Amino acid sequence: MRIAIAGGTGTVGAHIVRSAESAGHEAVVLSRAAGVDLVTGAGLDLGGIDAVIDATGPSTRRTPEVIAFFESVTANLLRAEREAGVGHHVALSIVGAARIDDGYYAGKAAQERALQTGDPAGAVPWSILRTTQFFDFAEQVAVPVGRLLIVPKVRSRPVAAASVAARLVEIAAGEPVGIASDLAGPEELRIAELLRAILAARGESRRVLEVPLPGRFGKGLRDGTILPGDRARIDSVSAAEWIAGYGTARG
Ligand SMILES: NC(=O)c1ccc[n+]([C@@H]2O[C@H](COP(=O)([O-])OP(=O)(O)OC[C@H]3O[C@@H](n4cnc5c(N)ncnc54)[C@H](OP(=O)(O)O)[C@@H]3O)[C@@H](O)[C@H]2O)c1
């Protein structure tokens, strides 16, 4: 299959490209670095593409801009998919984001809604995979202040980005499923605990300070709303395995 990977240069996107290629598919990267701006639609042409995996993410965390980003990217992709006769749109979302629908997660909720309700012209068949935070998230989200790293208080069940990528490719190659089973890692960890373990493994002595974020977004991060339910698929890669090198090789 020819699979277009929107955000194929990003943290999970680069894994999706590798996963698609190692499963025998042709991967076509859609990102600004590859000459395609999915917010404006400039450079977007999906001729000859069988399926699209959307793993884009905005560079801003400001809620209105995040919502506008995910709405524009989804609308532009769906329009181009319709024009080119693409058979399957696969979006990557976050466990619990649609329930919280606030802060950054308002953007993910808007992205999910755009697929579930937003294609009156008839429909590119779609699937949504909701996952927990990638192991990489601990460092992505940390704010350095002197020798301190500040992270939000988050109860998570973090997962390897490589496992997320493999599952997205598997979904893209199959029939559209609507909302797929959630995907999560094998153990519950707070993001601060994960970051401390990453730093310890590297022999770094920086301290990690955990702070509760305000509002519905912050409450949802720390009260278990973004933990998966009983029916989630549980991946086998643990934090210890990822830290011990799985992360650099495949994770
Ligand atoms: N991080 C997590 O723990 C986690 C967990 C579950 C789900 N997710 C979701 O997974 C997605 C990807 O996350 P990530 O951490 O891999 O993001 P990331 O590393 O920030 O990558 C973002 C990607 O989006 C592309 N992009 C940004 N603006 C674009 C534009 N205007 N046009 C085209 N491409 C654009 C970037 O490429 P260019 O800069 O080249 O344009 C890059 O490839 C997000 O939707 C996020 O919500 C993340």
The ligand as an SDF file (V2000), in Angstrom:
LIG
                    3D

 48 52  0  0  0  0  0  0  0  0999 V2000
    3.3660   12.9500   22.7370 N   0  0  0  0  0  0  0  0  0  0  0  0
    2.5230   12.0590   23.2850 C   0  0  0  0  0  0  0  0  0  0  0  0
    2.7510   11.5120   24.3730 O   0  0  0  0  0  0  0  0  0  0  0  0
    1.2480   11.6790   22.5260 C   0  0  0  0  0  0  0  0  0  0  0  0
    0.4380   10.6290   22.9930 C   0  0  0  0  0  0  0  0  0  0  0  0
   -0.7120   10.2730   22.2530 C   0  0  0  0  0  0  0  0  0  0  0  0
   -1.0290   10.9860   21.0980 C   0  0  0  0  0  0  0  0  0  0  0  0
   -0.2390   12.0320   20.7020 N   0  0  0  0  0  0  0  0  0  0  0  0
   -0.5930   12.7700   19.4760 C   0  0  0  0  0  0  0  0  0  0  0  0
    0.3270   12.3640   18.4650 O   0  0  0  0  0  0  0  0  0  0  0  0
    0.5020   13.4400   17.5370 C   0  0  0  0  0  0  0  0  0  0  0  0
    1.9880   13.6000   17.2760 C   0  0  0  0  0  0  0  0  0  0  0  0
    2.6750   13.8540   18.4820 O   0  0  0  0  0  0  0  0  0  0  0  0
    4.2620   14.0090   18.4750 P   0  0  0  0  0  0  0  0  0  0  0  0
    4.6730   14.1280   19.8970 O   0  0  0  0  0  0  0  0  0  0  0  0
    4.8660   12.9500   17.6120 O   0  0  0  0  0  0  0  0  0  0  0  0
    4.3930   15.4490   17.7390 O   0  0  0  0  0  0  0  0  0  0  0  0
    5.7050   16.2020   17.2350 P   0  0  0  0  0  0  0  0  0  0  0  0
    6.9430   15.4380   17.5440 O   0  0  0  0  0  0  0  0  0  0  0  0
    5.5790   17.6160   17.7040 O   0  0  0  0  0  0  0  0  0  0  0  0
    5.5260   16.1840   15.6230 O   0  0  0  0  0  0  0  0  0  0  0  0
    4.5770   16.9930   15.0130 C   0  0  0  0  0  0  0  0  0  0  0  0
    4.5780   16.7130   13.5130 C   0  0  0  0  0  0  0  0  0  0  0  0
    3.5700   17.5420   12.9040 O   0  0  0  0  0  0  0  0  0  0  0  0
    4.1400   18.1690   11.7650 C   0  0  0  0  0  0  0  0  0  0  0  0
    3.4840   19.4660   11.5400 N   0  0  0  0  0  0  0  0  0  0  0  0
    3.3530   20.4970   12.4240 C   0  0  0  0  0  0  0  0  0  0  0  0
    2.7270   21.5290   11.8210 N   0  0  0  0  0  0  0  0  0  0  0  0
    2.4530   21.1360   10.5490 C   0  0  0  0  0  0  0  0  0  0  0  0
    1.8280   21.7550    9.4390 C   0  0  0  0  0  0  0  0  0  0  0  0
    1.3430   23.0210    9.5000 N   0  0  0  0  0  0  0  0  0  0  0  0
    1.7180   21.0700    8.2730 N   0  0  0  0  0  0  0  0  0  0  0  0
    2.2190   19.8010    8.1800 C   0  0  0  0  0  0  0  0  0  0  0  0
    2.8100   19.1540    9.1940 N   0  0  0  0  0  0  0  0  0  0  0  0
    2.9310   19.8190   10.3580 C   0  0  0  0  0  0  0  0  0  0  0  0
    5.6170   18.3420   12.1060 C   0  0  0  0  0  0  0  0  0  0  0  0
    6.4240   18.4190   10.9450 O   0  0  0  0  0  0  0  0  0  0  0  0
    6.9930   19.8140   10.3290 P   0  0  0  0  0  0  0  0  0  0  0  0
    7.5310   20.5970   11.4720 O   0  0  0  0  0  0  0  0  0  0  0  0
    8.0170   19.3340    9.3260 O   0  0  0  0  0  0  0  0  0  0  0  0
    5.8310   20.4690    9.6720 O   0  0  0  0  0  0  0  0  0  0  0  0
    5.8920   17.0130   12.8170 C   0  0  0  0  0  0  0  0  0  0  0  0
    6.1650   16.0070   11.8540 O   0  0  0  0  0  0  0  0  0  0  0  0
   -0.2040   14.6670   18.1450 C   0  0  0  0  0  0  0  0  0  0  0  0
   -1.4390   14.8430   17.5100 O   0  0  0  0  0  0  0  0  0  0  0  0
   -0.4200   14.2830   19.6000 C   0  0  0  0  0  0  0  0  0  0  0  0
   -1.5840   14.8820   20.1470 O   0  0  0  0  0  0  0  0  0  0  0  0
    0.8930   12.3760   21.3650 C   0  0  0  0  0  0  0  0  0  0  0  0
  1  2  1  0
  2  3  2  0
  2  4  1  0
  4  5  1  0
  4 48  2  0
  5  6  2  0
  6  7  1  0
  7  8  2  0
  8  9  1  0
  8 48  1  0
  9 10  1  0
  9 46  1  0
 10 11  1  0
 11 12  1  0
 11 44  1  0
 12 13  1  0
 13 14  1  0
 14 15  2  0
 14 16  1  0
 14 17  1  0
 17 18  1  0
 18 19  2  0
 18 20  1  0
 18 21  1  0
 21 22  1  0
 22 23  1  0
 23 24  1  0
 23 42  1  0
 24 25  1  0
 25 26  1  0
 25 36  1  0
 26 27  1  0
 26 35  1  0
 27 28  2  0
 28 29  1  0
 29 30  1  0
 29 35  2  0
 30 31  1  0
 30 32  2  0
 32 33  1  0
 33 34  2  0
 34 35  1  0
 36 37  1  0
 36 42  1  0
 37 38  1  0
 38 39  2  0
 38 40  1  0
 38 41  1  0
 42 43  1  0
 44 45  1  0
 44 46  1  0
 46 47  1  0
M  CHG  2   8   1  16  -1
M  END
$$$$
